[in-house]
Amino acid sequence: NPYWLWLGENRESLTKEAGSGKGSAVGKLAGQKWKTMSEAAKKPYEKKAEALKQEYAQKMADFVAAGGVKGKRKAEKAEAKAAKGGSKKARK
């Protein structure tokens, strides 16, 4: 996502400007700044995000073509959690 790419590159300056390293303070300031940025300023991050998305899609296609199973690890974790006694929501 373009926002996260921009945030990663600007986190240090945003942290200084926010006066706090707290994620909520930095995130709030970052969100405000991102919303006020021009489309031209956002464009490089959008292009980079699209390129990374295409790269991911190609790598996933290669993985599946080589016999890999998409989502296998997530499914295994869910099965293990269910066998162990369910989710956190069930315990509340």
TORRO-442391 format. One record per atom (N, C-alpha, C, CB): residue number from 1; residue in one letter; atom name; y, z, x. Coordinates in steps of 0.05 Angstrom, whole numbers. Glycine has a CB too. Layout:
N
REC   seq   type   atom        Y        Z        X
REC   NUM      A     CA        Y        Z        X
...
REM end
This chain:
92
REC   seq   type   atom        Y        Z        X
REC     1      N      N      -23        0       17
REC     1      N     CA        0        0        0
REC     1      N      C       25        0       18
REC     1      N     CB        0       24      -19
REC     2      P      N       44      -17       12
REC     2      P     CA       68      -19       29
REC     2      P      C       83        7       33
REC     2      P     CB       87      -39       17
REC     3      Y      N       84       23       13
REC     3      Y     CA       98       49       15
REC     3      Y      C       85       67       36
REC     3      Y     CB       97       64      -12
REC     4      W      N       59       68       37
REC     4      W     CA       45       85       56
REC     4      W      C       49       75       85
REC     4      W     CB       15       87       50
REC     5      L      N       50       49       88
REC     5      L     CA       55       38      114
REC     5      L      C       83       45      124
REC     5      L     CB       52        7      114
REC     6      W      N      102       43      106
REC     6      W     CA      130       50      112
REC     6      W      C      131       80      118
REC     6      W     CB      149       43       89
REC     7      L      N      118       96      102
REC     7      L     CA      119      125      106
REC     7      L      C      107      133      133
REC     7      L     CB      104      140       84
REC     8      G      N       85      120      141
REC     8      G     CA       72      125      166
REC     8      G      C       91      120      190
REC     8      G     CB       47      110      169
REC     9      E      N      106       99      188
REC     9      E     CA      125       91      209
REC     9      E      C      150      109      210
REC     9      E     CB      133       62      207
REC    10      N      N      157      121      187
REC    10      N     CA      182      135      185
REC    10      N      C      179      165      180
REC    10      N     CB      198      124      163
REC    11      R      N      155      175      181
REC    11      R     CA      150      204      175
REC    11      R      C      166      223      192
REC    11      R     CB      120      210      177
REC    12      E      N      167      217      218
REC    12      E     CA      181      236      236
REC    12      E      C      210      238      229
REC    12      E     CB      178      226      265
REC    13      S      N      224      216      225
REC    13      S     CA      252      217      218
REC    13      S      C      257      229      190
REC    13      S     CB      265      189      219
REC    14      L      N      238      224      172
REC    14      L     CA      241      236      145
REC    14      L      C      237      266      146
REC    14      L     CB      220      223      126
REC    15      T      N      218      275      163
REC    15      T     CA      213      304      166
REC    15      T      C      238      317      177
REC    15      T     CB      189      309      185
REC    16      K      N      251      305      196
REC    16      K     CA      276      317      207
REC    16      K      C      298      317      186
REC    16      K     CB      286      301      232
REC    17      E      N      301      295      171
REC    17      E     CA      321      294      151
REC    17      E      C      316      313      128
REC    17      E     CB      323      265      140
REC    18      A      N      291      317      121
REC    18      A     CA      284      336       99
REC    18      A      C      288      365      108
REC    18      A     CB      255      331       90
REC    19      G      N      287      369      134
REC    19      G     CA      291      396      145
REC    19      G      C      266      413      141
REC    19      G     CB      314      410      131
REC    20      S      N      244      400      135
REC    20      S     CA      219      415      131
REC    20      S      C      195      396      136
REC    20      S     CB      217      427      102
REC    21      G      N      174      407      146
REC    21      G     CA      150      391      150
REC    21      G      C      131      392      125
REC    21      G     CB      135      402      174
REC    22      K      N      140      406      104
REC    22      K     CA      124      408       80
REC    22      K      C      120      380       68
REC    22      K     CB      136      427       60
REC    23      G      N       96      374       61
REC    23      G     CA       90      348       49
REC    23      G      C      105      342       24
REC    23      G     CB       61      346       43
REC    24      S      N      110      362        8
REC    24      S     CA      124      358      -17
REC    24      S      C      153      350      -12
REC    24      S     CB      123      383      -35
REC    25      A      N      166      363        7
REC    25      A     CA      194      357       13
REC    25      A      C      197      329       25
REC    25      A     CB      206      378       32
REC    26      V      N      179      323       44
REC    26      V     CA      180      297       57
REC    26      V      C      173      275       37
REC    26      V     CB      160      296       81
REC    27      G      N      153      279       20
REC    27      G     CA      145      260        0
REC    27      G      C      167      254      -20
REC    27      G     CB      120      269      -14
REC    28      K      N      181      274      -28
REC    28      K     CA      202      271      -48
REC    28      K      C      225      254      -35
REC    28      K     CB      213      298      -57
REC    29      L      N      233      261      -11
REC    29      L     CA      254      246        3
REC    29      L      C      245      217        8
REC    29      L     CB      262      260       29
REC    30      A      N      221      214       16
REC    30      A     CA      210      187       22
REC    30      A      C      210      170       -4
REC    30      A     CB      182      189       34
REC    31      G      N      201      182      -25
REC    31      G     CA      201      167      -51
REC    31      G      C      228      158      -60
REC    31      G     CB      188      185      -72
REC    32      Q      N      248      176      -56
REC    32      Q     CA      275      169      -63
REC    32      Q      C      285      146      -46
REC    32      Q     CB      294      193      -60
REC    33      K      N      280      148      -20
REC    33      K     CA      290      127       -2
REC    33      K      C      276      100       -7
REC    33      K     CB      285      135       28
REC    34      W      N      249      101      -12
REC    34      W     CA      234       76      -18
REC    34      W      C      245       63      -43
REC    34      W     CB      204       83      -21
REC    35      K      N      251       78      -63
REC    35      K     CA      261       67      -89
REC    35      K      C      288       53      -85
REC    35      K     CB      263       88     -110
REC    36      T      N      304       63      -67
REC    36      T     CA      331       52      -63
REC    36      T      C      331       29      -42
REC    36      T     CB      350       73      -55
REC    37      M      N      309       24      -29
REC    37      M     CA      308        3       -9
REC    37      M      C      309      -24      -23
REC    37      M     CB      282        5        8
REC    38      S      N      322      -43       -9
REC    38      S     CA      323      -71      -20
REC    38      S      C      296      -84      -18
REC    38      S     CB      345      -87       -6
REC    39      E      N      292     -105      -33
REC    39      E     CA      267     -121      -32
REC    39      E      C      264     -133       -4
REC    39      E     CB      267     -143      -54
REC    40      A      N      286     -141        8
REC    40      A     CA      284     -152       35
REC    40      A      C      275     -132       55
REC    40      A     CB      312     -163       43
REC    41      A      N      283     -107       52
REC    41      A     CA      274      -86       71
REC    41      A      C      245      -79       66
REC    41      A     CB      292      -60       67
REC    42      K      N      235      -81       42
REC    42      K     CA      207      -75       35
REC    42      K      C      189      -98       43
REC    42      K     CB      204      -69        6
REC    43      K      N      199     -122       45
REC    43      K     CA      183     -146       49
REC    43      K      C      164     -144       73
REC    43      K     CB      201     -170       53
REC    44      P      N      173     -135       97
REC    44      P     CA      154     -134      119
REC    44      P      C      130     -115      114
REC    44      P     CB      168     -124      144
REC    45      Y      N      135      -94      100
REC    45      Y     CA      113      -75       93
REC    45      Y      C       94      -87       72
REC    45      Y     CB      124      -49       83
REC    46      E      N      105     -103       54
REC    46      E     CA       89     -116       34
REC    46      E      C       71     -137       47
REC    46      E     CB      106     -128       12
REC    47      K      N       82     -152       66
REC    47      K     CA       67     -172       80
REC    47      K      C       44     -159       97
REC    47      K     CB       85     -189       99
REC    48      K      N       51     -137      110
REC    48      K     CA       31     -123      127
REC    48      K      C        9     -112      109
REC    48      K     CB       45     -100      143
REC    49      A      N       16     -101       86
REC    49      A     CA       -4      -89       68
REC    49      A      C      -22     -111       57
REC    49      A     CB       10      -75       44
REC    50      E      N      -11     -135       51
REC    50      E     CA      -27     -157       41
REC    50      E      C      -46     -166       63
REC    50      E     CB       -9     -180       32
REC    51      A      N      -37     -168       88
REC    51      A     CA      -54     -176      110
REC    51      A      C      -77     -156      114
REC    51      A     CB      -38     -179      136
REC    52      L      N      -71     -130      112
REC    52      L     CA      -91     -110      115
REC    52      L      C     -111     -111       92
REC    52      L     CB      -79      -82      117
REC    53      K      N     -102     -117       69
REC    53      K     CA     -119     -119       45
REC    53      K      C     -139     -143       49
REC    53      K     CB     -103     -123       20
REC    54      Q      N     -128     -165       59
REC    54      Q     CA     -145     -189       64
REC    54      Q      C     -166     -183       86
REC    54      Q     CB     -128     -213       72
REC    55      E      N     -157     -169      106
REC    55      E     CA     -175     -162      128
REC    55      E      C     -197     -144      118
REC    55      E     CB     -160     -148      151
REC    56      Y      N     -191     -124      101
REC    56      Y     CA     -210     -106       90
REC    56      Y      C     -230     -122       73
REC    56      Y     CB     -197      -85       73
REC    57      A      N     -220     -140       56
REC    57      A     CA     -237     -156       39
REC    57      A      C     -257     -173       55
REC    57      A     CB     -221     -174       21
REC    58      Q      N     -247     -184       77
REC    58      Q     CA     -265     -200       94
REC    58      Q      C     -286     -183      108
REC    58      Q     CB     -248     -215      116
REC    59      K      N     -278     -160      118
REC    59      K     CA     -297     -142      131
REC    59      K      C     -318     -131      111
REC    59      K     CB     -283     -118      143
REC    60      M      N     -309     -126       86
REC    60      M     CA     -328     -117       66
REC    60      M      C     -348     -139       58
REC    60      M     CB     -313     -107       40
REC    61      A      N     -338     -164       56
REC    61      A     CA     -355     -186       51
REC    61      A      C     -376     -190       73
REC    61      A     CB     -339     -212       47
REC    62      D      N     -367     -187       98
REC    62      D     CA     -385     -190      120
REC    62      D      C     -406     -167      120
REC    62      D     CB     -370     -189      147
REC    63      F      N     -397     -143      113
REC    63      F     CA     -415     -120      111
REC    63      F      C     -437     -125       90
REC    63      F     CB     -400      -95      105
REC    64      V      N     -428     -134       67
REC    64      V     CA     -447     -138       45
REC    64      V      C     -466     -162       52
REC    64      V     CB     -432     -145       18
REC    65      A      N     -455     -182       64
REC    65      A     CA     -472     -205       72
REC    65      A      C     -493     -197       93
REC    65      A     CB     -454     -228       84
REC    66      A      N     -487     -177      109
REC    66      A     CA     -506     -167      129
REC    66      A      C     -526     -148      118
REC    66      A     CB     -491     -154      152
REC    67      G      N     -525     -143       91
REC    67      G     CA     -545     -126       79
REC    67      G      C     -534      -99       71
REC    67      G     CB     -568     -122       97
REC    68      G      N     -509      -94       76
REC    68      G     CA     -497      -68       69
REC    68      G      C     -493      -65       39
REC    68      G     CB     -470      -65       83
REC    69      V      N     -491      -41       30
REC    69      V     CA     -488      -35        1
REC    69      V      C     -461      -22       -3
REC    69      V     CB     -511      -17       -9
REC    70      K      N     -444      -36      -18
REC    70      K     CA     -417      -26      -24
REC    70      K      C     -419       -1      -41
REC    70      K     CB     -400      -48      -37
REC    71      G      N     -406       20      -33
REC    71      G     CA     -405       45      -49
REC    71      G      C     -429       63      -46
REC    71      G     CB     -402       38      -77
REC    72      K      N     -447       56      -27
REC    72      K     CA     -471       72      -23
REC    72      K      C     -466      101      -16
REC    72      K     CB     -489       58       -2
REC    73      R      N     -448      105        4
REC    73      R     CA     -442      132       13
REC    73      R      C     -430      149      -10
REC    73      R     CB     -423      132       37
REC    74      K      N     -412      138      -25
REC    74      K     CA     -400      152      -48
REC    74      K      C     -421      160      -68
REC    74      K     CB     -378      135      -61
REC    75      A      N     -439      141      -74
REC    75      A     CA     -461      147      -93
REC    75      A      C     -479      169      -83
REC    75      A     CB     -477      121      -99
REC    76      E      N     -486      168      -57
REC    76      E     CA     -503      188      -45
REC    76      E      C     -490      216      -46
REC    76      E     CB     -510      181      -16
REC    77      K      N     -464      217      -41
REC    77      K     CA     -450      243      -43
REC    77      K      C     -450      253      -71
REC    77      K     CB     -421      240      -32
REC    78      A      N     -446      236      -90
REC    78      A     CA     -446      244     -119
REC    78      A      C     -473      254     -127
REC    78      A     CB     -437      221     -137
REC    79      E      N     -494      241     -118
REC    79      E     CA     -521      250     -125
REC    79      E      C     -527      277     -112
REC    79      E     CB     -542      229     -115
REC    80      A      N     -519      281      -87
REC    80      A     CA     -523      306      -74
REC    80      A      C     -508      328      -87
REC    80      A     CB     -515      304      -44
REC    81      K      N     -484      323      -96
REC    81      K     CA     -468      343     -110
REC    81      K      C     -481      350     -137
REC    81      K     CB     -439      332     -114
REC    82      A      N     -490      330     -151
REC    82      A     CA     -503      335     -177
REC    82      A      C     -529      352     -173
REC    82      A     CB     -509      309     -191
REC    83      A      N     -544      346     -152
REC    83      A     CA     -568      360     -147
REC    83      A      C     -563      389     -139
REC    83      A     CB     -585      346     -126
REC    84      K      N     -540      393     -127
REC    84      K     CA     -533      420     -117
REC    84      K      C     -522      438     -139
REC    84      K     CB     -512      417      -95
REC    85      G      N     -514      426     -161
REC    85      G     CA     -505      443     -183
REC    85      G      C     -480      433     -197
REC    85      G     CB     -499      470     -173
REC    86      G      N     -473      408     -193
REC    86      G     CA     -451      397     -208
REC    86      G      C     -425      397     -193
REC    86      G     CB     -448      411     -234
REC    87      S      N     -404      392     -208
REC    87      S     CA     -378      390     -196
REC    87      S      C     -363      416     -199
REC    87      S     CB     -362      367     -209
REC    88      K      N     -339      417     -186
REC    88      K     CA     -322      441     -188
REC    88      K      C     -313      445     -217
REC    88      K     CB     -298      438     -170
REC    89      K      N     -308      423     -231
REC    89      K     CA     -299      425     -259
REC    89      K      C     -319      440     -276
REC    89      K     CB     -293      398     -271
REC    90      A      N     -345      436     -270
REC    90      A     CA     -365      449     -286
REC    90      A      C     -366      479     -282
REC    90      A     CB     -393      437     -280
REC    91      R      N     -357      488     -258
REC    91      R     CA     -358      516     -252
REC    91      R      C     -335      532     -263
REC    91      R     CB     -359      520     -222
REC    92      K      N     -313      519     -271
REC    92      K     CA     -290      533     -280
REC    92      K      C     -293      545     -308
REC    92      K     CB     -266      515     -280
REM end
